Structures are given as C-alpha cells and as structure tokens.
Amino acid sequence: MGDPVILSLAFSILVALFWLSRFRKMDKFEKEPERLIYLTFLAGALATAPSIVLEMFFHPEQGQPVPLLSSLLLSYLWVAIVEESFKYLAVRLTVYRSKQFNEVMDGMIYMISSALGFAAAENVGYMLGFGLSTGVLRAILSYLGHISFSAILGYYMGKAKIEGKRNWLWVGILFAISLHWLYDLFIVLGAIRTSEGLLFLGLLVWSIGLVFTVRLLKKAQALSPFRAAQILPVKMTQPCQACGKTVSRKALICHHCGQSLSPDHEENGIEHSVIPK
C-alpha cells in the first residue's frame, strides 16, 4: 500500500489543488499570480501548527464537572475563532499589502488558497490518526467547509481594503466564525448522540455557507474594476501606455498599474490597438 505518510500527504495536496483550480476559475478578469497563490497556500498550511497548540489549551480536563453541551459550545467556538483567525493572518501577513491585491475578488481567492493549505495539512493529520479512508469524506465536507468559511471572510476583507472601511472586516470575521462554529458543533453533537437531526443541521449550515460563497463570488465578479475592459466592445477600450493592459476608454486611471490616463486620447486623434492581457 505504500508509506501512509506519503499517501496521506499526496492525497491531501491533490484534493486541495483540485478545489483551488476550480475556484480560481471564478477569478475571470485579473487572475492573481501563482507565486502569491501558493505563498498563501503554504502560509495556510503552516497556520495549522499554532492553531493546534492553542486549541489544546481549551480542551476540558477529564472528570471536569462541566455539562457536555456547555463544554462543546465553548470548545468549538474557540476552535472556530482560532482557525479562522490564523487562516486570515496567513493572508494578512503575506499578500494583503501587495499591489496585486486590488479588488474584492482577490480577498476571496487568497483566503480560499489559505483555507485549502490549512485543510490539506489538517487532513494529513486526520488520515494518519484515523485511517486513509477518513480523507475521502473530508475531501468534500471539510475542504469545502474551510473554503466557504474563509471565502466569506475574504469577500469582506477585500471590501474593507478596497473601500477603506474596516467595519466590513468584522462583518466577515463574525460570519466565518459563526458558520464554522455551528457546523462543527452540530456535526460533533450529531455523531456523539447519533442524532440524524443534528447531523442534518450541520449539513444545512455547511450548505448555507457554500451557497453564500458562490453568491459572493458572483458579486465580486460584478464589482471587479477589470470587468468592463473584458466585456466592452473593442472600440470602447484602450491599452494603458504604462503596462499595455486593456482598460475602458473612459477610465481616468489604469486599474492594473495605477497609471493616470489622459481622457482626450480619442479627441487628439491618437489611435490605439488593443493589447491582450
């Protein structure tokens, strides 16, 4: 069968790369550089180490007179806070200040990359601890759960940066932590009490997160400043003289490089050829 460590690592990374390739297709108008995508992926994977350490401090001691429900409520709230915080920091401390982070969609794509790095590293541990078959189920539920929680945070993270309104970030953090907490809580309670109703609630939270993520991805596409240059007729676009990328003829600045654009190109009789991105 081969080395379990190698099999677990290979399987976990391949699943992560599969989901990453699927969600990167939503970034239609200005794709992010692969080096930054994989940087956040690696940072997300490394974020599992401090997350595990911090989560250990909140596990209730055996024999402690704390009701099971109360214990789980607090424990999994802490897990959600820790994991979503470190996935966020994996982006905040690496690519957030990059000039490439220049639209709302970028927040979602980078957070998805971070989440998949985290999910892959986490999955290796679960497969080694509970068997290789565990990774098959987690390849869908766990990976897409991490993606949706973090992508929602990424949307509001992007809005906070682009619009300069920090309150949006707290909206995203609240959404991500709440969904993560409720999903973990219902799934674990359902498994412990063998309750189909609780398991259903966990899957409902998971589904709501995924549907909301897809809607926010489409909304981020509509908000993209690069969208017009891709969908406008050729006669309504022009190349930026600084970077050569296509922008709207009515744009006053190039959203790719920030170069100021003269509004009177057409009036001056200067012809422009469209240079593909």
C-alpha positions as CSV (number, residue, x, y, z in Angstrom):
1,M,0.0,0.0,0.0
2,G,3.0,2.3,0.4
3,D,4.0,4.7,3.1
4,P,0.9,6.1,4.9
5,V,2.6,9.5,5.4
6,I,3.3,9.8,1.7
7,L,-0.1,8.6,0.7
8,S,-1.8,11.0,3.1
9,L,0.3,13.9,2.0
10,A,-0.1,13.3,-1.7
11,F,-3.9,12.7,-1.4
12,S,-4.4,15.8,0.7
13,I,-2.4,18.1,-1.6
14,L,-4.0,16.7,-4.8
15,V,-7.5,17.3,-3.4
16,A,-6.5,20.8,-2.3
17,L,-5.1,21.7,-5.7
18,F,-8.2,20.3,-7.4
19,W,-10.5,22.6,-5.4
20,L,-8.1,25.5,-5.9
21,S,-8.2,25.1,-9.6
22,R,-12.0,25.0,-9.6
23,F,-12.4,28.2,-7.6
24,R,-9.6,30.1,-9.3
25,K,-11.8,29.9,-12.5
26,M,-14.2,32.4,-10.8
27,D,-11.4,35.0,-10.9
28,K,-12.1,35.8,-14.5
29,F,-10.9,39.4,-15.1
30,E,-7.5,39.6,-13.5
31,K,-6.0,36.4,-12.2
32,E,-3.7,36.5,-9.3
33,P,0.0,35.5,-9.8
34,E,0.6,31.8,-9.0
35,R,3.5,32.7,-6.7
36,L,1.2,34.6,-4.4
37,I,-1.5,31.9,-4.6
38,Y,0.9,29.3,-3.5
39,L,2.5,31.6,-0.9
40,T,-0.9,31.9,0.9
41,F,-1.4,28.2,0.4
42,L,1.8,27.4,2.2
43,A,1.1,30.0,4.9
44,G,-2.3,28.4,5.5
45,A,-0.7,25.0,5.8
46,L,1.8,26.4,8.4
47,A,-1.0,28.0,10.3
48,T,-2.2,24.6,11.4
49,A,0.7,24.4,13.9
50,P,-0.1,27.3,16.1
51,S,-3.8,26.5,15.8
52,I,-3.3,23.0,17.2
53,V,-1.3,24.4,20.1
54,L,-3.9,27.0,21.0
55,E,-6.8,24.6,20.6
56,M,-5.2,22.2,23.1
57,F,-5.5,24.7,25.9
58,F,-9.2,24.7,25.8
59,H,-9.9,21.0,25.9
60,P,-11.8,20.3,29.1
61,E,-10.0,18.0,31.5
62,Q,-11.3,14.5,32.1
63,G,-13.6,14.4,35.1
64,Q,-14.3,18.1,35.0
65,P,-17.9,18.8,36.1
66,V,-18.9,20.6,33.0
67,P,-22.0,19.5,31.1
68,L,-21.2,18.1,27.7
69,L,-23.2,20.6,25.8
70,S,-21.7,23.6,27.6
71,S,-18.2,22.1,27.1
72,L,-18.7,21.6,23.4
73,L,-20.3,25.1,22.9
74,L,-17.2,26.8,24.3
75,S,-14.7,24.3,22.9
76,Y,-15.8,24.6,19.3
77,L,-16.4,28.3,19.5
78,W,-12.7,28.5,20.5
79,V,-11.7,26.2,17.6
80,A,-13.6,28.4,15.1
81,I,-12.0,31.6,16.4
82,V,-8.5,30.1,16.4
83,E,-8.7,28.5,12.9
84,E,-10.4,31.4,11.1
85,S,-8.0,33.9,12.8
86,F,-4.9,32.0,11.6
87,K,-6.2,31.5,8.1
88,Y,-6.9,35.2,8.0
89,L,-3.4,36.0,9.3
90,A,-1.9,33.7,6.6
91,V,-3.2,36.2,4.1
92,R,-2.9,39.4,6.1
93,L,0.8,38.9,6.8
94,T,1.8,37.8,3.3
95,V,-0.1,39.3,0.3
96,Y,-2.5,41.8,1.8
97,R,-0.3,44.8,1.2
98,S,0.7,43.6,-2.3
99,K,-0.3,45.7,-5.3
100,Q,-1.8,42.6,-6.8
101,F,-4.5,42.7,-4.0
102,N,-6.5,45.3,-5.8
103,E,-10.1,44.1,-6.0
104,V,-12.7,42.4,-3.7
105,M,-12.3,39.1,-5.6
106,D,-8.6,38.9,-4.6
107,G,-9.7,38.7,-0.9
108,M,-11.8,35.7,-1.7
109,I,-9.2,33.9,-3.9
110,Y,-6.3,34.4,-1.4
111,M,-8.5,33.3,1.6
112,I,-9.6,30.2,-0.4
113,S,-5.9,29.4,-1.1
114,S,-5.1,29.8,2.6
115,A,-8.0,27.7,3.6
116,L,-7.0,24.9,1.3
117,G,-3.5,24.9,2.6
118,F,-4.9,24.7,6.1
119,A,-7.4,21.9,5.1
120,A,-4.7,19.9,3.4
121,A,-2.3,20.0,6.4
122,E,-5.2,19.2,8.8
123,N,-6.3,16.3,6.6
124,V,-2.9,14.7,6.7
125,G,-3.2,14.5,10.5
126,Y,-6.7,13.1,10.4
127,M,-5.7,10.4,7.8
128,L,-2.7,9.3,9.8
129,G,-4.7,9.3,13.0
130,F,-8.0,7.7,11.8
131,G,-7.1,5.9,8.7
132,L,-6.8,6.8,5.0
133,S,-10.5,6.3,4.3
134,T,-11.2,9.3,6.6
135,G,-9.6,11.6,3.9
136,V,-12.2,10.6,1.3
137,L,-15.1,12.0,3.3
138,R,-13.2,15.1,4.4
139,A,-12.2,15.8,0.8
140,I,-15.7,17.1,0.3
141,L,-17.1,18.2,3.7
142,S,-14.0,19.5,5.4
143,Y,-12.3,21.1,2.4
144,L,-15.5,22.9,1.1
145,G,-16.3,23.9,4.7
146,H,-13.0,25.6,5.1
147,I,-13.3,27.2,1.7
148,S,-16.7,28.6,2.3
149,F,-16.0,30.0,5.8
150,S,-12.8,31.7,4.6
151,A,-14.1,32.9,1.3
152,I,-16.9,34.7,3.0
153,L,-14.3,36.4,5.3
154,G,-12.2,37.1,2.2
155,Y,-15.1,38.9,0.5
156,Y,-15.5,41.3,3.4
157,M,-11.7,41.5,3.8
158,G,-11.5,42.7,0.2
159,K,-14.3,45.2,0.7
160,A,-12.6,46.6,3.8
161,K,-9.3,47.1,1.9
162,I,-10.7,48.5,-1.4
163,E,-13.4,50.7,0.2
164,G,-11.2,51.7,3.2
165,K,-13.9,50.7,5.7
166,R,-12.6,48.4,8.4
167,N,-16.0,47.6,9.7
168,W,-16.5,45.2,6.7
169,L,-13.7,43.1,8.1
170,W,-15.5,42.5,11.4
171,V,-18.7,41.5,9.4
172,G,-16.6,38.9,7.6
173,I,-15.0,37.6,10.8
174,L,-18.3,37.3,12.5
175,F,-19.8,35.4,9.6
176,A,-16.9,33.0,9.2
177,I,-16.6,32.2,12.9
178,S,-20.3,31.7,13.4
179,L,-20.7,29.3,10.4
180,H,-17.5,27.3,11.4
181,W,-18.7,27.1,15.0
182,L,-22.2,25.9,14.2
183,Y,-21.1,23.4,11.6
184,D,-18.5,21.8,13.9
185,L,-20.9,21.8,16.9
186,F,-23.9,20.2,15.1
187,I,-21.7,17.6,13.4
188,V,-19.9,16.6,16.6
189,L,-23.1,16.5,18.7
190,G,-24.9,14.6,16.0
191,A,-22.1,12.0,15.9
192,I,-21.9,11.7,19.7
193,R,-25.7,11.4,20.2
194,T,-26.2,9.5,16.9
195,S,-28.8,12.2,16.0
196,E,-29.8,12.5,12.4
197,G,-31.5,15.8,13.2
198,L,-28.3,17.4,14.5
199,L,-26.2,16.0,11.6
200,F,-28.8,17.5,9.2
201,L,-28.4,20.9,10.9
202,G,-24.6,20.6,10.5
203,L,-25.0,19.8,6.8
204,L,-27.5,22.7,6.5
205,V,-25.0,25.2,7.9
206,W,-22.4,23.7,5.5
207,S,-24.8,24.2,2.6
208,I,-25.7,27.7,3.5
209,G,-22.0,28.6,3.7
210,L,-21.3,27.1,0.3
211,V,-24.3,28.8,-1.4
212,F,-23.5,32.1,0.2
213,T,-19.9,31.7,-1.0
214,V,-21.0,31.2,-4.6
215,R,-23.2,34.2,-4.5
216,L,-20.4,36.4,-3.1
217,L,-18.0,35.1,-5.8
218,K,-20.5,36.3,-8.4
219,K,-21.0,39.6,-6.7
220,A,-17.2,40.1,-6.5
221,Q,-17.1,39.5,-10.3
222,A,-19.7,42.2,-10.8
223,L,-17.7,44.6,-8.6
224,S,-14.4,44.0,-10.4
225,P,-12.9,47.1,-11.8
226,F,-11.4,45.0,-14.6
227,R,-14.7,43.6,-15.8
228,A,-15.5,46.5,-18.1
229,A,-12.3,46.1,-20.1
230,Q,-13.2,42.4,-20.7
231,I,-16.8,42.8,-21.8
232,L,-16.8,46.2,-23.6
233,P,-16.5,46.3,-27.4
234,V,-13.0,46.9,-28.8
235,K,-13.9,50.5,-29.8
236,M,-14.7,51.3,-26.1
237,T,-11.3,50.1,-24.8
238,Q,-7.7,51.3,-24.9
239,P,-4.3,50.0,-23.9
240,C,-2.6,51.5,-20.9
241,Q,0.6,53.3,-22.1
242,A,2.4,52.2,-19.0
243,C,1.6,48.5,-18.7
244,G,-0.1,47.7,-22.0
245,K,-3.2,46.1,-20.4
246,T,-6.7,46.7,-21.6
247,V,-8.8,49.3,-19.9
248,S,-12.0,51.2,-20.6
249,R,-11.6,54.3,-22.9
250,K,-13.4,56.3,-20.2
251,A,-11.1,55.2,-17.4
252,L,-9.1,58.0,-15.8
253,I,-6.6,55.6,-14.2
254,C,-5.4,52.1,-15.1
255,H,-6.7,49.7,-12.5
256,H,-3.9,47.3,-13.3
257,C,-0.9,49.6,-12.6
258,G,-2.4,52.8,-11.3
259,Q,-1.1,55.0,-14.1
260,S,-3.1,58.1,-14.9
261,L,-4.8,58.0,-18.3
262,S,-5.4,61.0,-20.5
263,P,-9.1,61.5,-21.2
264,D,-8.5,63.1,-24.5
265,H,-6.8,60.3,-26.4
266,E,-9.6,59.9,-28.9
267,E,-10.0,63.6,-29.4
268,N,-6.3,64.1,-30.2
269,G,-6.7,61.5,-32.9
270,I,-4.4,59.1,-31.3
271,E,-5.2,55.6,-32.4
272,H,-5.0,52.7,-30.1
273,S,-4.6,49.0,-30.7
274,V,-5.9,46.7,-28.1
275,I,-3.1,44.7,-26.4
276,P,-4.4,41.5,-25.0
277,K,-3.8,40.9,-21.3
